């Protein structure tokens, strides 16, 4: 009986049991940025006090903000929404030393019940990140990349380079911006470098580097072909704006050109006359041969006829 009673007493304080508060177990935030943590709770705790503290043990957790206390104007604030059953903790200007374990808690009160809590491990990253490292756009449109950097790189040089081609790098000027024909860089000096590629071309497809100081993040740009309707529209506009090609003007006639034409015609006439004479010679030769053959046939015919007559006369004499 004593053992069962002891378990009932310690049951609410055993850390491995299910709790009534939930949040993300692991969080990461860029240095200098704002951390926002939503902590969800059950409806029966809508009127309870909520708090945010640092530490991994309930008994040794340093309180940073409570809903029953007026905020002191520091970088930590807490807001409770009983309708949605969630309280939100906001921590501004996160530093690398702010990394560690934190706890969302709902104060239940009483000796027999422990507070409902949920732990989260926060990691502050001293570097840079990209909101979306896979950009996709249609040919002729624009894409935008947002490169976020930590506070320590606020005054560092920012640049955008094509991977494998160091000579393609575009750098922000003293004012934190760069404007090219199709590329624009804008550094807001608060932690975000915005890169915009305009009028996308198929040749723009590939990997790029977004850099702040010695840190770089890879970004891939995917370009899809222009749709048929857009292509037809662009083609028609180009055709309207393109000047109509005119037929070349004929060259003026000169004496040299007349002489050249005359010599050409004379040569052609001589060639035609030669060919005609050759054809007539061939025809005449054939006619001459044909006449000799007819004359020979007639001669042979007369000789045969005279021989037949003599033979008949000899038969009569006999």
DRENGU-447890 format. One record per residue (C-alpha): residue number from 1; z, y, x; residue in three letters. Coordinates in Angstrom, 1 decimal, padded with zeros to 4 digits. Example, Ala and Ser with C-alpha at 12.3 -4.5 7.8 and 13.67 -1.06 7.14 Angstrom:
2
R   pos        z        y        x   code
R     1    007.8   -004.5    012.3    ala
R     2    007.1   -001.1    013.7    ser
This chain:
318
R   pos        z        y        x   code
R     1    000.0    000.0    000.0    unk
R     2    000.8    002.4    002.8    unk
R     3   -002.6    001.8    004.4    unk
R     4   -004.4    002.5    001.1    unk
R     5   -002.4    005.7    000.6    unk
R     6   -003.2    006.8    004.1    unk
R     7   -006.9    006.3    003.5    unk
R     8   -006.8    008.3    000.3    unk
R     9   -005.1    011.1    002.2    unk
R    10   -007.6    011.1    005.0    unk
R    11   -010.7    010.4    002.9    unk
R    12   -011.8    014.0    002.5    unk
R    13   -011.4    014.7    006.2    unk
R    14   -013.6    011.9    007.5    unk
R    15   -016.7    013.6    008.8    unk
R    16   -019.2    010.8    008.2    unk
R    17   -018.9    010.8    004.4    unk
R    18   -021.5    012.6    002.1    unk
R    19   -020.9    016.3    001.7    unk
R    20   -021.9    018.8   -001.0    unk
R    21   -023.6    021.3    001.3    unk
R    22   -027.0    020.7    002.9    unk
R    23   -029.2    022.5    005.4    unk
R    24   -031.7    021.8    008.1    unk
R    25   -030.1    019.8    010.9    unk
R    26   -032.2    021.4    013.8    unk
R    27   -033.5    024.9    013.9    unk
R    28   -035.5    026.8    016.6    unk
R    29   -036.1    030.5    016.9    unk
R    30   -037.8    032.7    019.5    unk
R    31   -035.6    034.9    021.5    unk
R    32   -035.3    038.4    020.0    unk
R    33   -036.3    037.2    016.5    unk
R    34   -034.3    036.8    013.4    unk
R    35   -032.7    033.5    012.3    unk
R    36   -032.5    032.7    008.6    unk
R    37   -030.6    029.6    007.4    unk
R    38   -030.5    028.6    003.7    unk
R    39   -027.5    026.5    002.8    unk
R    40   -027.6    024.6   -000.5    unk
R    41   -024.6    023.5   -002.5    unk
R    42   -023.8    021.8   -005.8    unk
R    43   -023.5    023.8   -009.0    unk
R    44   -019.7    023.3   -009.4    unk
R    45   -019.2    025.5   -006.2    unk
R    46   -021.0    028.5   -007.5    unk
R    47   -017.9    030.6   -007.6    unk
R    48   -016.4    029.3   -004.3    unk
R    49   -016.3    031.3   -001.1    unk
R    50   -019.1    030.5    001.4    unk
R    51   -018.9    031.1    005.1    unk
R    52   -020.8    030.7    008.4    unk
R    53   -019.1    029.7    011.6    unk
R    54   -019.9    028.5    015.1    unk
R    55   -018.8    025.2    016.3    unk
R    56   -019.2    021.5    015.6    unk
R    57   -015.6    020.7    014.4    unk
R    58   -014.2    022.1    011.2    unk
R    59   -010.8    022.8    012.7    unk
R    60   -012.3    024.7    015.7    unk
R    61   -015.1    026.6    014.1    unk
R    62   -015.2    030.4    014.8    unk
R    63   -015.9    032.3    011.6    unk
R    64   -018.8    034.8    011.8    unk
R    65   -019.4    035.8    008.2    unk
R    66   -017.8    035.1    004.7    unk
R    67   -018.9    036.0    001.2    unk
R    68   -015.3    037.3    000.4    unk
R    69   -015.4    039.9    003.2    unk
R    70   -017.5    043.0    003.5    unk
R    71   -020.0    042.8    006.4    unk
R    72   -018.9    044.7    009.4    unk
R    73   -022.4    045.8    010.2    unk
R    74   -023.0    043.3    012.9    unk
R    75   -026.1    041.1    013.4    unk
R    76   -024.8    038.4    011.1    unk
R    77   -024.9    038.7    007.3    unk
R    78   -024.5    036.3    004.4    unk
R    79   -025.8    036.4    000.8    unk
R    80   -024.9    034.0   -002.0    unk
R    81   -027.3    033.3   -005.0    unk
R    82   -025.2    031.3   -007.5    unk
R    83   -028.2    030.9   -009.8    unk
R    84   -030.2    029.1   -007.2    unk
R    85   -027.1    027.4   -005.7    unk
R    86   -027.9    028.6   -002.2    unk
R    87   -026.4    031.0    000.2    unk
R    88   -028.5    032.5    003.1    unk
R    89   -027.2    033.4    006.6    unk
R    90   -029.2    035.9    008.5    unk
R    91   -028.7    036.5    012.3    unk
R    92   -030.7    039.2    013.9    unk
R    93   -031.9    039.6    017.5    unk
R    94   -031.2    036.1    018.6    unk
R    95   -030.3    035.6    022.3    unk
R    96   -030.6    032.6    024.5    unk
R    97   -026.8    032.4    024.6    unk
R    98   -026.7    032.1    020.8    unk
R    99   -028.0    028.5    021.1    unk
R   100   -025.5    025.9    019.8    unk
R   101   -023.9    024.2    016.8    unk
R   102   -023.2    026.2    013.6    unk
R   103   -021.7    025.3    010.2    unk
R   104   -022.4    026.2    006.6    unk
R   105   -019.2    025.9    004.7    unk
R   106   -018.0    026.1    001.1    unk
R   107   -014.3    026.7    000.8    unk
R   108   -012.7    024.4   -001.7    unk
R   109   -009.0    024.9   -001.0    unk
R   110   -006.1    022.7   -001.6    unk
R   111   -004.4    020.2    000.6    unk
R   112   -006.1    017.1   -000.8    unk
R   113   -009.6    018.4   -000.5    unk
R   114   -011.5    019.5    002.6    unk
R   115   -014.2    022.1    002.6    unk
R   116   -017.8    021.0    002.0    unk
R   117   -019.8    021.7    005.1    unk
R   118   -023.1    021.0    006.8    unk
R   119   -023.9    021.4    010.5    unk
R   120   -027.1    022.7    012.1    unk
R   121   -028.1    022.9    015.8    unk
R   122   -029.8    026.2    016.6    unk
R   123   -032.0    026.5    019.7    unk
R   124   -033.2    029.9    021.0    unk
R   125   -036.4    029.7    022.9    unk
R   126   -037.0    032.3    025.6    unk
R   127   -040.8    032.3    025.6    unk
R   128   -043.6    032.7    023.2    unk
R   129   -045.2    030.8    020.3    unk
R   130   -048.3    031.0    018.1    unk
R   131   -048.0    031.1    014.3    unk
R   132   -051.2    029.0    013.9    unk
R   133   -052.8    027.5    017.0    unk
R   134   -055.7    026.0    015.0    unk
R   135   -058.0    028.8    013.7    unk
R   136   -061.0    028.1    011.4    unk
R   137   -063.6    030.5    010.1    unk
R   138   -067.2    030.6    008.8    unk
R   139   -069.9    032.0    011.0    unk
R   140   -070.1    035.8    010.4    unk
R   141   -066.4    036.1    009.3    unk
R   142   -063.2    036.9    011.2    unk
R   143   -060.1    035.0    012.3    unk
R   144   -056.7    036.3    013.4    unk
R   145   -054.1    034.7    015.7    unk
R   146   -050.5    035.9    015.9    unk
R   147   -048.9    035.3    019.3    unk
R   148   -045.1    035.9    019.2    unk
R   149   -043.2    036.5    022.4    unk
R   150   -039.5    037.0    023.3    unk
R   151   -037.8    040.3    024.0    unk
R   152   -037.9    039.8    027.7    unk
R   153   -041.7    039.9    027.6    unk
R   154   -041.9    043.1    025.5    unk
R   155   -043.2    045.1    028.4    unk
R   156   -045.2    042.3    030.0    unk
R   157   -049.0    042.3    030.2    unk
R   158   -050.7    040.7    027.2    unk
R   159   -054.1    039.2    027.4    unk
R   160   -056.6    036.9    025.6    unk
R   161   -058.8    034.5    027.7    unk
R   162   -061.3    031.8    027.0    unk
R   163   -060.1    028.5    028.5    unk
R   164   -061.8    027.7    031.8    unk
R   165   -063.3    031.2    032.2    unk
R   166   -060.8    033.7    033.9    unk
R   167   -063.5    036.4    033.9    unk
R   168   -063.5    036.4    030.1    unk
R   169   -059.9    037.8    029.8    unk
R   170   -059.3    040.9    027.7    unk
R   171   -056.1    042.9    028.4    unk
R   172   -054.1    045.3    026.3    unk
R   173   -054.1    048.9    027.6    unk
R   174   -051.1    051.2    028.1    unk
R   175   -051.0    051.7    024.4    unk
R   176   -050.7    048.0    023.7    unk
R   177   -054.2    047.6    022.2    unk
R   178   -057.8    046.6    023.1    unk
R   179   -060.9    047.3    021.1    unk
R   180   -064.2    045.5    021.9    unk
R   181   -067.4    044.9    020.0    unk
R   182   -066.1    041.8    018.4    unk
R   183   -062.5    041.4    019.8    unk
R   184   -059.4    043.4    019.0    unk
R   185   -055.9    043.0    020.5    unk
R   186   -052.9    044.8    019.1    unk
R   187   -049.4    044.5    020.6    unk
R   188   -046.7    046.0    018.2    unk
R   189   -044.2    046.0    021.1    unk
R   190   -041.6    044.2    018.9    unk
R   191   -042.6    040.7    019.6    unk
R   192   -046.1    040.0    018.1    unk
R   193   -049.6    040.2    019.7    unk
R   194   -052.3    040.1    017.1    unk
R   195   -055.7    038.9    018.1    unk
R   196   -058.8    039.3    015.9    unk
R   197   -062.2    037.8    016.5    unk
R   198   -064.9    039.5    014.4    unk
R   199   -068.4    038.4    013.3    unk
R   200   -067.8    034.8    014.4    unk
R   201   -070.6    033.1    016.2    unk
R   202   -071.1    029.4    016.9    unk
R   203   -070.7    030.1    020.6    unk
R   204   -067.1    031.4    019.9    unk
R   205   -065.9    027.8    019.2    unk
R   206   -063.5    026.4    021.7    unk
R   207   -060.1    026.8    023.3    unk
R   208   -058.4    030.1    024.2    unk
R   209   -055.2    031.3    025.9    unk
R   210   -052.9    033.9    024.4    unk
R   211   -050.7    035.2    027.2    unk
R   212   -047.6    037.4    027.7    unk
R   213   -046.7    037.8    031.3    unk
R   214   -046.6    034.4    033.0    unk
R   215   -046.4    032.5    029.6    unk
R   216   -049.5    031.2    027.7    unk
R   217   -050.1    029.4    024.5    unk
R   218   -053.3    027.5    023.7    unk
R   219   -055.3    028.4    020.5    unk
R   220   -058.4    026.6    019.2    unk
R   221   -061.1    028.3    017.3    unk
R   222   -063.3    026.2    015.0    unk
R   223   -066.5    027.9    013.6    unk
R   224   -068.3    026.4    010.7    unk
R   225   -072.0    027.1    010.0    unk
R   226   -072.9    029.8    007.5    unk
R   227   -073.4    028.5    003.9    unk
R   228   -076.9    028.5    002.5    unk
R   229   -076.3    031.3    000.1    unk
R   230   -074.9    033.5    002.8    unk
R   231   -077.7    032.6    005.1    unk
R   232   -080.3    033.4    002.5    unk
R   233   -078.7    036.8    001.8    unk
R   234   -078.5    037.6    005.5    unk
R   235   -082.1    036.5    006.0    unk
R   236   -083.4    038.7    003.2    unk
R   237   -081.4    041.7    004.5    unk
R   238   -082.8    041.2    007.9    unk
R   239   -086.3    040.9    006.5    unk
R   240   -085.9    044.2    004.6    unk
R   241   -084.7    046.0    007.6    unk
R   242   -087.3    044.6    010.0    unk
R   243   -090.5    046.7    010.2    unk
R   244   -093.7    045.2    009.0    unk
R   245   -096.0    044.0    011.8    unk
R   246   -099.3    045.9    011.8    unk
R   247   -102.6    044.4    012.9    unk
R   248   -103.8    045.6    016.3    unk
R   249   -106.3    048.4    016.3    unk
R   250   -109.8    047.4    017.5    unk
R   251   -110.8    048.6    020.9    unk
R   252   -113.4    051.4    021.1    unk
R   253   -116.9    050.5    022.0    unk
R   254   -118.2    051.7    025.4    unk
R   255   -121.5    051.4    027.4    unk
R   256   -120.0    048.7    029.5    unk
R   257   -119.1    046.7    026.5    unk
R   258   -122.6    047.2    025.0    unk
R   259   -124.2    046.1    028.3    unk
R   260   -121.9    043.0    028.3    unk
R   261   -122.9    042.1    024.7    unk
R   262   -126.6    042.6    025.5    unk
R   263   -126.5    040.3    028.5    unk
R   264   -124.7    037.7    026.5    unk
R   265   -127.2    037.9    023.7    unk
R   266   -130.1    037.7    026.2    unk
R   267   -128.7    034.6    027.9    unk
R   268   -128.2    033.0    024.5    unk
R   269   -131.8    033.8    023.5    unk
R   270   -133.2    032.4    026.7    unk
R   271   -131.1    029.2    026.3    unk
R   272   -132.4    028.8    022.7    unk
R   273   -136.0    029.3    023.8    unk
R   274   -135.6    026.7    026.5    unk
R   275   -134.2    024.2    024.2    unk
R   276   -136.9    024.9    021.6    unk
R   277   -139.6    024.4    024.3    unk
R   278   -138.0    021.2    025.4    unk
R   279   -138.0    019.8    021.9    unk
R   280   -141.6    020.8    021.3    unk
R   281   -142.7    019.1    024.6    unk
R   282   -140.9    015.9    023.6    unk
R   283   -142.6    016.0    020.1    unk
R   284   -146.0    016.7    021.6    unk
R   285   -145.6    013.9    024.1    unk
R   286   -144.8    011.5    021.3    unk
R   287   -147.7    012.7    019.2    unk
R   288   -150.0    012.3    022.2    unk
R   289   -148.9    008.8    022.7    unk
R   290   -149.3    008.0    019.1    unk
R   291   -152.9    009.4    019.1    unk
R   292   -153.9    007.3    022.1    unk
R   293   -152.5    004.2    020.4    unk
R   294   -154.5    004.9    017.2    unk
R   295   -157.7    005.4    019.2    unk
R   296   -157.1    002.2    021.1    unk
R   297   -156.6    000.3    017.9    unk
R   298   -159.8    001.7    016.5    unk
R   299   -161.7    000.7    019.7    unk
R   300   -160.3   -002.8    019.6    unk
R   301   -161.2   -003.1    015.9    unk
R   302   -164.8   -002.1    016.5    unk
R   303   -165.2   -004.5    019.5    unk
R   304   -163.9   -007.3    017.4    unk
R   305   -166.2   -006.5    014.5    unk
R   306   -169.3   -006.3    016.8    unk
R   307   -168.4   -009.7    018.3    unk
R   308   -168.1   -011.2    014.9    unk
R   309   -171.5   -009.9    014.0    unk
R   310   -173.1   -011.4    017.2    unk
R   311   -171.5   -014.7    016.5    unk
R   312   -172.9   -014.8    013.0    unk
R   313   -176.4   -014.0    014.2    unk
R   314   -176.2   -016.8    016.8    unk
R   315   -175.3   -019.2    014.1    unk
R   316   -178.2   -018.2    011.9    unk
R   317   -180.7   -018.7    014.8    unk
R   318   -179.3   -022.2    015.3    unk
